[in-house]
Amino acid sequence: MRTYVLLGVYSVPRTEIASQLQLLTKEVQLEHPEILTTALATFGTTKLDFVDCLLAAYNTHLGDSVVSFDRKLNRLLK
């Protein structure tokens, strides 16, 4: 995932990654833009992986069930 490379290799701050990806979302058409907006906001303010942030956003907005062994993600889902 690109966020992993930006964080791990280039040491780009999470808030900067979230901010720049948020700008990109205005240039593409999305079926559920609120999911990506929520995921990016969560990513910018937590230590969760971006995929976990997406799972949590799907859970919040669409009620999708998420089952995980990740304790941080499970705390967010409560």
C-alpha positions in Angstrom: 0.0 0.0 0.0 1.3 3.5 -0.8 0.6 4.8 2.7 3.0 2.2 4.1 5.8 3.3 1.8 5.2 7.0 2.5 5.2 6.3 6.2 8.0 3.7 6.4 10.4 4.7 3.7 9.9 8.4 3.3 8.8 9.3 6.8 5.9 11.5 5.6 3.7 12.4 8.6 0.3 10.7 8.7 -1.5 14.0 8.8 0.2 15.1 5.5 -0.6 11.8 3.8 -4.3 12.1 4.9 -4.5 15.7 3.8 -3.0 15.0 0.3 -5.1 12.0 -0.3 -8.2 14.0 0.8 -7.3 16.5 -2.0 -7.1 13.6 -4.5 -10.6 12.4 -3.6 -12.0 15.6 -5.0 -10.6 14.7 -8.4 -12.2 11.2 -8.7 -15.8 9.9 -8.5 -16.5 7.6 -5.6 -19.5 5.5 -4.8 -19.3 6.3 -1.1 -17.0 9.3 -0.7 -17.9 9.6 3.0 -16.2 6.3 3.7 -12.9 7.5 2.3 -13.2 10.8 4.1 -13.8 9.1 7.4 -11.0 6.6 6.8 -8.5 9.4 6.0 -9.5 11.4 9.0 -9.0 8.3 11.2 -5.7 7.5 9.5 -4.4 11.0 10.2 -5.3 10.9 13.9 -4.4 7.3 14.9 -1.7 4.7 14.5 -3.9 2.3 12.6 -2.9 1.0 9.2 -4.9 2.6 6.3 -6.7 -0.6 5.5 -7.9 -0.9 9.1 -9.2 2.7 8.9 -11.1 1.7 5.7 -12.6 -1.3 7.5 -13.8 0.9 10.4 -15.3 3.5 8.0 -17.2 0.8 6.2 -18.5 -0.5 9.5 -19.5 3.0 10.6 -21.2 4.1 7.4 -22.6 0.9 5.9 -22.8 -1.3 9.0 -20.5 -3.9 7.5 -19.3 -6.4 10.1 -15.6 -6.5 10.8 -13.8 -9.3 12.6 -10.2 -8.8 13.4 -7.5 -9.9 15.8 -6.1 -6.4 15.8 -6.7 -4.9 19.2 -6.4 -1.3 18.1 -9.0 -1.8 15.4 -11.3 -3.6 17.7 -11.2 -0.7 20.2 -12.1 1.7 17.4 -15.0 -0.5 16.3 -16.7 -0.4 19.8 
